[in-house]
Amino acid sequence: MDAGNKKVHFSVGHWSQKFALIAILFLPECIYSQTVKDFQFWQKADVELNLTKVYDIGIGVETRLTNNASDLNYYYLDFSNIFRLSKKFRFALDFLYVNKDLGDYISHRYQYNAAITYRDKISRFVFYDRLLNEGQYVDPGKYGNDTKMSDQYLRDKLTVRYKVKKWVYPYLEDEIYYLLVAQSKHRPAGFNRNRFYVGALFYLNSTNKIDLFYMNEQNFNAKTPAVNNVCGIGFSHSFF
């Protein structure tokens, strides 16, 4: 009888350990399952005009299909100023108008981007490191006289391109976002977004190119983390 009791006790303990181990293994998956996931399709187009040897201007437009690529609820206009500081350094100052459909109302945002880019080349590889400061006013005047700037970010993007042929450049990119000023207790200052790109540039001729890419965006350090899987296409034309 005692031997039987011992055998049953061992069996219960054995299975309880198994269940505990399974729970521990699946805990990260349970936490991750609370993340909001979406598939999106982005379209971009821009035109650039060379004014002098050191100064270019440009205009760009971008639209995004979200909610499993079913809703067109985001677009922006980008007016850019590009300064070639040297052979390897460029400085860009962009002003953007952003229109975003939040469901209850259309949000109007006015944004600036100030970026410095370093470029280098080794054999068939081309390397870029872009450091960008961003800030925007969201619906200025909508809430009385509140004109406080929000979403002030420091963003760093590393890019590696490889020259397969003169007209084909596959590339990898990674961009990390650092929120400079906390927006709320659910959006503290710190790293909260990362974007990883895989794509290819196709040069149709000396002035036109097409960009095809896939991007995985991880939004974290937030009340509701989000993961966006994005496919996109871009077109660029230069008047020089």
PyRosetta script that sets phi, psi and omega in degrees:
from pyrosetta import init, pose_from_sequence

init()
pose = pose_from_sequence("MDAGNKKVHFSVGHWSQKFALIAILFLPECIYSQTVKDFQFWQKADVELNLTKVYDIGIGVETRLTNNASDLNYYYLDFSNIFRLSKKFRFALDFLYVNKDLGDYISHRYQYNAAITYRDKISRFVFYDRLLNEGQYVDPGKYGNDTKMSDQYLRDKLTVRYKVKKWVYPYLEDEIYYLLVAQSKHRPAGFNRNRFYVGALFYLNSTNKIDLFYMNEQNFNAKTPAVNNVCGIGFSHSFF")
pose.set_psi(1, -45.1)
pose.set_omega(1, 179.0)
pose.set_phi(2, -64.0)
pose.set_psi(2, -39.4)
pose.set_omega(2, 179.8)
pose.set_phi(3, -63.5)
pose.set_psi(3, -39.9)
pose.set_omega(3, 178.9)
pose.set_phi(4, -64.6)
pose.set_psi(4, -42.1)
pose.set_omega(4, 178.7)
pose.set_phi(5, -61.1)
pose.set_psi(5, -40.4)
pose.set_omega(5, 179.4)
pose.set_phi(6, -64.1)
pose.set_psi(6, -39.2)
pose.set_omega(6, -179.6)
pose.set_phi(7, -64.6)
pose.set_psi(7, -42.4)
pose.set_omega(7, 178.7)
pose.set_phi(8, -65.9)
pose.set_psi(8, -41.4)
pose.set_omega(8, 179.4)
pose.set_phi(9, -60.0)
pose.set_psi(9, -42.0)
pose.set_omega(9, 179.1)
pose.set_phi(10, -64.6)
pose.set_psi(10, -39.8)
pose.set_omega(10, -177.7)
pose.set_phi(11, -65.4)
pose.set_psi(11, -44.7)
pose.set_omega(11, 179.1)
pose.set_phi(12, -63.3)
pose.set_psi(12, -43.7)
pose.set_omega(12, 179.3)
pose.set_phi(13, -64.1)
pose.set_psi(13, -38.5)
pose.set_omega(13, -179.5)
pose.set_phi(14, -62.2)
pose.set_psi(14, -47.6)
pose.set_omega(14, -178.2)
pose.set_phi(15, -72.0)
pose.set_psi(15, -32.9)
pose.set_omega(15, 177.3)
pose.set_phi(16, -64.1)
pose.set_psi(16, -36.1)
pose.set_omega(16, 176.5)
pose.set_phi(17, -65.6)
pose.set_psi(17, -39.0)
pose.set_omega(17, 178.8)
pose.set_phi(18, -63.0)
pose.set_psi(18, -46.1)
pose.set_omega(18, 179.8)
pose.set_phi(19, -63.3)
pose.set_psi(19, -38.3)
pose.set_omega(19, 178.6)
pose.set_phi(20, -64.5)
pose.set_psi(20, -40.7)
pose.set_omega(20, 179.1)
pose.set_phi(21, -65.1)
pose.set_psi(21, -42.3)
pose.set_omega(21, 178.5)
pose.set_phi(22, -62.1)
pose.set_psi(22, -42.2)
pose.set_omega(22, 179.8)
pose.set_phi(23, -61.6)
pose.set_psi(23, -41.0)
pose.set_omega(23, -180.0)
pose.set_phi(24, -65.9)
pose.set_psi(24, -41.6)
pose.set_omega(24, -178.8)
pose.set_phi(25, -66.0)
pose.set_psi(25, -35.3)
pose.set_omega(25, -176.4)
pose.set_phi(26, -93.1)
pose.set_psi(26, -3.8)
pose.set_omega(26, -179.8)
pose.set_phi(27, -60.9)
pose.set_psi(27, -47.0)
pose.set_omega(27, 177.8)
pose.set_phi(28, -60.0)
pose.set_psi(28, -36.5)
pose.set_omega(28, 179.4)
pose.set_phi(29, -66.2)
pose.set_psi(29, -37.9)
pose.set_omega(29, 178.2)
pose.set_phi(30, -64.2)
pose.set_psi(30, -41.2)
pose.set_omega(30, 179.0)
pose.set_phi(31, -66.2)
pose.set_psi(31, -44.4)
pose.set_omega(31, -178.8)
pose.set_phi(32, -64.2)
pose.set_psi(32, -29.1)
pose.set_omega(32, -177.6)
pose.set_phi(33, -67.5)
pose.set_psi(33, -16.1)
pose.set_omega(33, 177.7)
pose.set_phi(34, -77.4)
pose.set_psi(34, -9.5)
pose.set_omega(34, -180.0)
pose.set_phi(35, -71.5)
pose.set_psi(35, 137.3)
pose.set_omega(35, 176.7)
pose.set_phi(36, -80.6)
pose.set_psi(36, 130.0)
pose.set_omega(36, -178.7)
pose.set_phi(37, -118.7)
pose.set_psi(37, 146.7)
pose.set_omega(37, -179.3)
pose.set_phi(38, -151.0)
pose.set_psi(38, 149.3)
pose.set_omega(38, 170.7)
pose.set_phi(39, -107.7)
pose.set_psi(39, 133.2)
pose.set_omega(39, -176.4)
pose.set_phi(40, -132.6)
pose.set_psi(40, 158.5)
pose.set_omega(40, 175.7)
pose.set_phi(41, -129.3)
pose.set_psi(41, 121.5)
pose.set_omega(41, -177.3)
pose.set_phi(42, -110.1)
pose.set_psi(42, 142.9)
pose.set_omega(42, 176.4)
pose.set_phi(43, -127.4)
pose.set_psi(43, 133.7)
pose.set_omega(43, -177.6)
pose.set_phi(44, -132.5)
pose.set_psi(44, 148.2)
pose.set_omega(44, 174.2)
pose.set_phi(45, -151.4)
pose.set_psi(45, 139.3)
pose.set_omega(45, 177.6)
pose.set_phi(46, -148.8)
pose.set_psi(46, 154.2)
pose.set_omega(46, 178.8)
pose.set_phi(47, -127.8)
pose.set_psi(47, 135.8)
pose.set_omega(47, -177.2)
pose.set_phi(48, -126.1)
pose.set_psi(48, 137.0)
pose.set_omega(48, -178.7)
pose.set_phi(49, -122.6)
pose.set_psi(49, 126.5)
pose.set_omega(49, 178.6)
pose.set_phi(50, -85.9)
pose.set_psi(50, 116.2)
pose.set_omega(50, -179.2)
pose.set_phi(51, -94.1)
pose.set_psi(51, -43.2)
pose.set_omega(51, 177.6)
pose.set_phi(52, -138.2)
pose.set_psi(52, -175.2)
pose.set_omega(52, 179.5)
pose.set_phi(53, -68.1)
pose.set_psi(53, -20.4)
pose.set_omega(53, -175.5)
pose.set_phi(54, -122.0)
pose.set_psi(54, -0.9)
pose.set_omega(54, -173.1)
pose.set_phi(55, -137.0)
pose.set_psi(55, 128.0)
pose.set_omega(55, 175.9)
pose.set_phi(56, -124.5)
pose.set_psi(56, 155.2)
pose.set_omega(56, 169.9)
pose.set_phi(57, -124.1)
pose.set_psi(57, 158.5)
pose.set_omega(57, -179.2)
pose.set_phi(58, -154.8)
pose.set_psi(58, 162.4)
pose.set_omega(58, 173.8)
pose.set_phi(59, -137.3)
pose.set_psi(59, 138.1)
pose.set_omega(59, -178.8)
pose.set_phi(60, -138.1)
pose.set_psi(60, 158.3)
pose.set_omega(60, 176.8)
pose.set_phi(61, -137.2)
pose.set_psi(61, 144.4)
pose.set_omega(61, 177.7)
pose.set_phi(62, -140.4)
pose.set_psi(62, 138.0)
pose.set_omega(62, 173.6)
pose.set_phi(63, -125.8)
pose.set_psi(63, 152.9)
pose.set_omega(63, -179.1)
pose.set_phi(64, -134.3)
pose.set_psi(64, 129.5)
pose.set_omega(64, 171.9)
pose.set_phi(65, -97.0)
pose.set_psi(65, 118.0)
pose.set_omega(65, -178.0)
pose.set_phi(66, -115.3)
pose.set_psi(66, -171.3)
pose.set_omega(66, -177.7)
pose.set_phi(67, 52.5)
pose.set_psi(67, 61.5)
pose.set_omega(67, -176.5)
pose.set_phi(68, 58.1)
pose.set_psi(68, 41.4)
pose.set_omega(68, 175.9)
pose.set_phi(69, 58.0)
pose.set_psi(69, 34.4)
pose.set_omega(69, -178.4)
pose.set_phi(70, -110.9)
pose.set_psi(70, -18.9)
pose.set_omega(70, -176.4)
pose.set_phi(71, -121.4)
pose.set_psi(71, 127.8)
pose.set_omega(71, 173.7)
pose.set_phi(72, -90.8)
pose.set_psi(72, 96.1)
pose.set_omega(72, -174.0)
pose.set_phi(73, -127.5)
pose.set_psi(73, 18.1)
pose.set_omega(73, -179.0)
pose.set_phi(74, -153.9)
pose.set_psi(74, 131.4)
pose.set_omega(74, 168.0)
pose.set_phi(75, -152.9)
pose.set_psi(75, 158.6)
pose.set_omega(75, 175.8)
pose.set_phi(76, -143.7)
pose.set_psi(76, 157.3)
pose.set_omega(76, 171.3)
pose.set_phi(77, -114.1)
pose.set_psi(77, 134.5)
pose.set_omega(77, -174.1)
pose.set_phi(78, -124.7)
pose.set_psi(78, 122.0)
pose.set_omega(78, 175.8)
pose.set_phi(79, -110.4)
pose.set_psi(79, 116.6)
pose.set_omega(79, -170.4)
pose.set_phi(80, -116.7)
pose.set_psi(80, 149.7)
pose.set_omega(80, 173.6)
pose.set_phi(81, -124.9)
pose.set_psi(81, 124.1)
pose.set_omega(81, -174.7)
pose.set_phi(82, -121.5)
pose.set_psi(82, 127.3)
pose.set_omega(82, -178.7)
pose.set_phi(83, -118.6)
pose.set_psi(83, 121.4)
pose.set_omega(83, 176.6)
pose.set_phi(84, -86.0)
pose.set_psi(84, 100.2)
pose.set_omega(84, -176.3)
pose.set_phi(85, -74.4)
pose.set_psi(85, -34.9)
pose.set_omega(85, 177.6)
pose.set_phi(86, -161.4)
pose.set_psi(86, -171.9)
pose.set_omega(86, -179.4)
pose.set_phi(87, -64.3)
pose.set_psi(87, -29.6)
pose.set_omega(87, -174.8)
pose.set_phi(88, -110.1)
pose.set_psi(88, -13.0)
pose.set_omega(88, -176.0)
pose.set_phi(89, -119.7)
pose.set_psi(89, 138.7)
pose.set_omega(89, 173.3)
pose.set_phi(90, -133.2)
pose.set_psi(90, 147.0)
pose.set_omega(90, 174.8)
pose.set_phi(91, -120.9)
pose.set_psi(91, 135.8)
pose.set_omega(91, -179.5)
pose.set_phi(92, -129.2)
pose.set_psi(92, 138.6)
pose.set_omega(92, 175.1)
pose.set_phi(93, -126.9)
pose.set_psi(93, 113.8)
pose.set_omega(93, -176.2)
pose.set_phi(94, -114.2)
pose.set_psi(94, 145.2)
pose.set_omega(94, 172.5)
pose.set_phi(95, -121.0)
pose.set_psi(95, 129.7)
pose.set_omega(95, -172.5)
pose.set_phi(96, -126.4)
pose.set_psi(96, 142.9)
pose.set_omega(96, 167.3)
pose.set_phi(97, -108.7)
pose.set_psi(97, 126.0)
pose.set_omega(97, -177.2)
pose.set_phi(98, -118.2)
pose.set_psi(98, 131.5)
pose.set_omega(98, 178.5)
pose.set_phi(99, -119.8)
pose.set_psi(99, 118.8)
pose.set_omega(99, -175.0)
pose.set_phi(100, -131.0)
pose.set_psi(100, 125.8)
pose.set_omega(100, 179.2)
pose.set_phi(101, -85.1)
pose.set_psi(101, 112.1)
pose.set_omega(101, -179.6)
pose.set_phi(102, -97.9)
pose.set_psi(102, 10.1)
pose.set_omega(102, 179.2)
pose.set_phi(103, 93.7)
pose.set_psi(103, -63.2)
pose.set_omega(103, 179.6)
pose.set_phi(104, -76.3)
pose.set_psi(104, -28.9)
pose.set_omega(104, -178.9)
pose.set_phi(105, -160.8)
pose.set_psi(105, 167.6)
pose.set_omega(105, 176.6)
pose.set_phi(106, -94.2)
pose.set_psi(106, 122.8)
pose.set_omega(106, -179.4)
pose.set_phi(107, -91.3)
pose.set_psi(107, 132.7)
pose.set_omega(107, 178.7)
pose.set_phi(108, -111.1)
pose.set_psi(108, 125.3)
pose.set_omega(108, -174.6)
pose.set_phi(109, -129.1)
pose.set_psi(109, 142.6)
pose.set_omega(109, -179.5)
pose.set_phi(110, -122.1)
pose.set_psi(110, 119.9)
pose.set_omega(110, -166.2)
pose.set_phi(111, -129.2)
pose.set_psi(111, 152.1)
pose.set_omega(111, 170.6)
pose.set_phi(112, -123.1)
pose.set_psi(112, 149.2)
pose.set_omega(112, 171.0)
pose.set_phi(113, -130.0)
pose.set_psi(113, 127.4)
pose.set_omega(113, 175.1)
pose.set_phi(114, -122.1)
pose.set_psi(114, 120.6)
pose.set_omega(114, -171.9)
pose.set_phi(115, -138.2)
pose.set_psi(115, 145.9)
pose.set_omega(115, 171.4)
pose.set_phi(116, -121.1)
pose.set_psi(116, 133.9)
pose.set_omega(116, -175.0)
pose.set_phi(117, -122.8)
pose.set_psi(117, 133.2)
pose.set_omega(117, 175.1)
pose.set_phi(118, -107.0)
pose.set_psi(118, 133.6)
pose.set_omega(118, -179.2)
pose.set_phi(119, -125.8)
pose.set_psi(119, 137.4)
pose.set_omega(119, 176.3)
pose.set_phi(120, -145.3)
pose.set_psi(120, 159.7)
pose.set_omega(120, -176.6)
pose.set_phi(121, -135.8)
pose.set_psi(121, 133.5)
pose.set_omega(121, 175.5)
pose.set_phi(122, -133.1)
pose.set_psi(122, 110.9)
pose.set_omega(122, -177.4)
pose.set_phi(123, 56.3)
pose.set_psi(123, -122.3)
pose.set_omega(123, -179.8)
pose.set_phi(124, -89.2)
pose.set_psi(124, -1.3)
pose.set_omega(124, -178.9)
pose.set_phi(125, -95.1)
pose.set_psi(125, 138.2)
pose.set_omega(125, 174.0)
pose.set_phi(126, -121.3)
pose.set_psi(126, 128.6)
pose.set_omega(126, -176.0)
pose.set_phi(127, -114.4)
pose.set_psi(127, 139.9)
pose.set_omega(127, 176.3)
pose.set_phi(128, -131.7)
pose.set_psi(128, 141.8)
pose.set_omega(128, 170.9)
pose.set_phi(129, -133.1)
pose.set_psi(129, 113.2)
pose.set_omega(129, -178.4)
pose.set_phi(130, -112.7)
pose.set_psi(130, 123.4)
pose.set_omega(130, 176.2)
pose.set_phi(131, -108.6)
pose.set_psi(131, 122.3)
pose.set_omega(131, -170.8)
pose.set_phi(132, -129.2)
pose.set_psi(132, 137.0)
pose.set_omega(132, 172.6)
pose.set_phi(133, -108.5)
pose.set_psi(133, 132.4)
pose.set_omega(133, -174.7)
pose.set_phi(134, -130.6)
pose.set_psi(134, 145.6)
pose.set_omega(134, 173.0)
pose.set_phi(135, -156.9)
pose.set_psi(135, 155.1)
pose.set_omega(135, -179.2)
pose.set_phi(136, -152.3)
pose.set_psi(136, 154.2)
pose.set_omega(136, 170.9)
pose.set_phi(137, -100.8)
pose.set_psi(137, 126.3)
pose.set_omega(137, -178.2)
pose.set_phi(138, -103.1)
pose.set_psi(138, 118.5)
pose.set_omega(138, 177.7)
pose.set_phi(139, 46.7)
pose.set_psi(139, 56.5)
pose.set_omega(139, -179.4)
pose.set_phi(140, -59.5)
pose.set_psi(140, 132.5)
pose.set_omega(140, -179.7)
pose.set_phi(141, 88.7)
pose.set_psi(141, -12.2)
pose.set_omega(141, -177.9)
pose.set_phi(142, -68.3)
pose.set_psi(142, -35.4)
pose.set_omega(142, -179.2)
pose.set_phi(143, -110.9)
pose.set_psi(143, 60.8)
pose.set_omega(143, -179.7)
pose.set_phi(144, 77.4)
pose.set_psi(144, -130.4)
pose.set_omega(144, -177.6)
pose.set_phi(145, -101.5)
pose.set_psi(145, 20.1)
pose.set_omega(145, -178.0)
pose.set_phi(146, -73.2)
pose.set_psi(146, 111.3)
pose.set_omega(146, 178.1)
pose.set_phi(147, -122.9)
pose.set_psi(147, 29.7)
pose.set_omega(147, -178.8)
pose.set_phi(148, -70.0)
pose.set_psi(148, 132.6)
pose.set_omega(148, 178.5)
pose.set_phi(149, -73.4)
pose.set_psi(149, 137.8)
pose.set_omega(149, -179.4)
pose.set_phi(150, -125.6)
pose.set_psi(150, 176.7)
pose.set_omega(150, 177.8)
pose.set_phi(151, 49.0)
pose.set_psi(151, 52.5)
pose.set_omega(151, 176.9)
pose.set_phi(152, -87.0)
pose.set_psi(152, 110.5)
pose.set_omega(152, -174.1)
pose.set_phi(153, -116.9)
pose.set_psi(153, 154.5)
pose.set_omega(153, 162.9)
pose.set_phi(154, -116.4)
pose.set_psi(154, 121.5)
pose.set_omega(154, -174.2)
pose.set_phi(155, -123.2)
pose.set_psi(155, 133.6)
pose.set_omega(155, 177.4)
pose.set_phi(156, -123.0)
pose.set_psi(156, 125.3)
pose.set_omega(156, -179.0)
pose.set_phi(157, -120.1)
pose.set_psi(157, 125.7)
pose.set_omega(157, 175.0)
pose.set_phi(158, -105.8)
pose.set_psi(158, 133.3)
pose.set_omega(158, -177.7)
pose.set_phi(159, -130.6)
pose.set_psi(159, 136.7)
pose.set_omega(159, 173.2)
pose.set_phi(160, -125.8)
pose.set_psi(160, 120.2)
pose.set_omega(160, 176.2)
pose.set_phi(161, -113.2)
pose.set_psi(161, 148.4)
pose.set_omega(161, 179.0)
pose.set_phi(162, -126.4)
pose.set_psi(162, 129.3)
pose.set_omega(162, -178.1)
pose.set_phi(163, -84.6)
pose.set_psi(163, 102.8)
pose.set_omega(163, 174.8)
pose.set_phi(164, -76.8)
pose.set_psi(164, -51.9)
pose.set_omega(164, 172.6)
pose.set_phi(165, -137.8)
pose.set_psi(165, 178.1)
pose.set_omega(165, -177.9)
pose.set_phi(166, -60.5)
pose.set_psi(166, -25.7)
pose.set_omega(166, -174.5)
pose.set_phi(167, -112.0)
pose.set_psi(167, 4.6)
pose.set_omega(167, -178.9)
pose.set_phi(168, -130.7)
pose.set_psi(168, 121.8)
pose.set_omega(168, 178.6)
pose.set_phi(169, -131.0)
pose.set_psi(169, 93.5)
pose.set_omega(169, 170.3)
pose.set_phi(170, -68.4)
pose.set_psi(170, 153.1)
pose.set_omega(170, -176.1)
pose.set_phi(171, -150.3)
pose.set_psi(171, 161.2)
pose.set_omega(171, 171.1)
pose.set_phi(172, -125.2)
pose.set_psi(172, 141.0)
pose.set_omega(172, 177.1)
pose.set_phi(173, -138.8)
pose.set_psi(173, 147.8)
pose.set_omega(173, 171.6)
pose.set_phi(174, -139.4)
pose.set_psi(174, 129.6)
pose.set_omega(174, -178.8)
pose.set_phi(175, -127.9)
pose.set_psi(175, 127.8)
pose.set_omega(175, 179.2)
pose.set_phi(176, -111.6)
pose.set_psi(176, 139.7)
pose.set_omega(176, -178.7)
pose.set_phi(177, -109.4)
pose.set_psi(177, 134.5)
pose.set_omega(177, 174.4)
pose.set_phi(178, -122.8)
pose.set_psi(178, 115.2)
pose.set_omega(178, 178.9)
pose.set_phi(179, -77.7)
pose.set_psi(179, 119.0)
pose.set_omega(179, -173.6)
pose.set_phi(180, -77.3)
pose.set_psi(180, -35.8)
pose.set_omega(180, -176.3)
pose.set_phi(181, -125.3)
pose.set_psi(181, 126.8)
pose.set_omega(181, 179.1)
pose.set_phi(182, -60.0)
pose.set_psi(182, 137.7)
pose.set_omega(182, 179.2)
pose.set_phi(183, -94.5)
pose.set_psi(183, -31.6)
pose.set_omega(183, 178.4)
pose.set_phi(184, -167.7)
pose.set_psi(184, -178.6)
pose.set_omega(184, 178.6)
pose.set_phi(185, -67.4)
pose.set_psi(185, -21.4)
pose.set_omega(185, 178.4)
pose.set_phi(186, -91.1)
pose.set_psi(186, -9.7)
pose.set_omega(186, 177.5)
pose.set_phi(187, -130.9)
pose.set_psi(187, 72.0)
pose.set_omega(187, -179.2)
pose.set_phi(188, -73.9)
pose.set_psi(188, 164.0)
pose.set_omega(188, 175.4)
pose.set_phi(189, -65.7)
pose.set_psi(189, 150.0)
pose.set_omega(189, 179.1)
pose.set_phi(190, 132.3)
pose.set_psi(190, -176.2)
pose.set_omega(190, 178.8)
pose.set_phi(191, -68.4)
pose.set_psi(191, 131.1)
pose.set_omega(191, -179.9)
pose.set_phi(192, -144.6)
pose.set_psi(192, 4.8)
pose.set_omega(192, 178.5)
pose.set_phi(193, -155.5)
pose.set_psi(193, 143.0)
pose.set_omega(193, 173.3)
pose.set_phi(194, -139.4)
pose.set_psi(194, 136.4)
pose.set_omega(194, 177.9)
pose.set_phi(195, -122.1)
pose.set_psi(195, 129.8)
pose.set_omega(195, 177.4)
pose.set_phi(196, -120.6)
pose.set_psi(196, 125.2)
pose.set_omega(196, -175.2)
pose.set_phi(197, -113.8)
pose.set_psi(197, 145.1)
pose.set_omega(197, 165.8)
pose.set_phi(198, -129.8)
pose.set_psi(198, 124.4)
pose.set_omega(198, -176.5)
pose.set_phi(199, -158.8)
pose.set_psi(199, -172.5)
pose.set_omega(199, 178.1)
pose.set_phi(200, -151.9)
pose.set_psi(200, 138.6)
pose.set_omega(200, 174.5)
pose.set_phi(201, -99.9)
pose.set_psi(201, 133.2)
pose.set_omega(201, 177.9)
pose.set_phi(202, -120.2)
pose.set_psi(202, 115.8)
pose.set_omega(202, 179.7)
pose.set_phi(203, -88.2)
pose.set_psi(203, 111.6)
pose.set_omega(203, 178.2)
pose.set_phi(204, -71.6)
pose.set_psi(204, -36.7)
pose.set_omega(204, 175.3)
pose.set_phi(205, -161.9)
pose.set_psi(205, -164.4)
pose.set_omega(205, -175.1)
pose.set_phi(206, -70.8)
pose.set_psi(206, -16.4)
pose.set_omega(206, -175.7)
pose.set_phi(207, -119.7)
pose.set_psi(207, -8.9)
pose.set_omega(207, -177.0)
pose.set_phi(208, -127.2)
pose.set_psi(208, 136.9)
pose.set_omega(208, 176.9)
pose.set_phi(209, -145.4)
pose.set_psi(209, 155.2)
pose.set_omega(209, 178.4)
pose.set_phi(210, -119.6)
pose.set_psi(210, 138.6)
pose.set_omega(210, 179.4)
pose.set_phi(211, -117.3)
pose.set_psi(211, 119.8)
pose.set_omega(211, 174.5)
pose.set_phi(212, -113.4)
pose.set_psi(212, 131.5)
pose.set_omega(212, -175.2)
pose.set_phi(213, -150.9)
pose.set_psi(213, 158.7)
pose.set_omega(213, 167.1)
pose.set_phi(214, -121.1)
pose.set_psi(214, 138.2)
pose.set_omega(214, -178.7)
pose.set_phi(215, -135.4)
pose.set_psi(215, 134.1)
pose.set_omega(215, 173.2)
pose.set_phi(216, -107.4)
pose.set_psi(216, 121.5)
pose.set_omega(216, -178.1)
pose.set_phi(217, -113.4)
pose.set_psi(217, 122.4)
pose.set_omega(217, 177.7)
pose.set_phi(218, -108.1)
pose.set_psi(218, 118.1)
pose.set_omega(218, 175.4)
pose.set_phi(219, -107.3)
pose.set_psi(219, 120.3)
pose.set_omega(219, -174.4)
pose.set_phi(220, -136.6)
pose.set_psi(220, -174.8)
pose.set_omega(220, -178.1)
pose.set_phi(221, 54.5)
pose.set_psi(221, 41.5)
pose.set_omega(221, -177.1)
pose.set_phi(222, -140.7)
pose.set_psi(222, 165.5)
pose.set_omega(222, 179.3)
pose.set_phi(223, -60.6)
pose.set_psi(223, -42.3)
pose.set_omega(223, 177.4)
pose.set_phi(224, -125.3)
pose.set_psi(224, 97.1)
pose.set_omega(224, 177.8)
pose.set_phi(225, -60.8)
pose.set_psi(225, 151.5)
pose.set_omega(225, -177.7)
pose.set_phi(226, -140.3)
pose.set_psi(226, 145.3)
pose.set_omega(226, 175.1)
pose.set_phi(227, -124.5)
pose.set_psi(227, 123.4)
pose.set_omega(227, 178.4)
pose.set_phi(228, -116.1)
pose.set_psi(228, 128.2)
pose.set_omega(228, 172.5)
pose.set_phi(229, -104.6)
pose.set_psi(229, 120.9)
pose.set_omega(229, -168.7)
pose.set_phi(230, -123.8)
pose.set_psi(230, 132.1)
pose.set_omega(230, 166.8)
pose.set_phi(231, -108.8)
pose.set_psi(231, 143.3)
pose.set_omega(231, -176.3)
pose.set_phi(232, -151.8)
pose.set_psi(232, 163.1)
pose.set_omega(232, 176.6)
pose.set_phi(233, -138.7)
pose.set_psi(233, 140.7)
pose.set_omega(233, 178.5)
pose.set_phi(234, -133.7)
pose.set_psi(234, 151.7)
pose.set_omega(234, 177.1)
pose.set_phi(235, -132.4)
pose.set_psi(235, 135.4)
pose.set_omega(235, 179.9)
pose.set_phi(236, -130.7)
pose.set_psi(236, 140.9)
pose.set_omega(236, 176.2)
pose.set_phi(237, -132.9)
pose.set_psi(237, 134.6)
pose.set_omega(237, 178.6)
pose.set_phi(238, -118.9)
pose.set_psi(238, 135.5)
pose.set_omega(238, 179.6)
pose.set_phi(239, -92.0)
pose.set_psi(239, 48.7)
pose.set_omega(239, 174.3)
pose.set_phi(240, -166.4)
pose.dump_pdb("model.pdb")
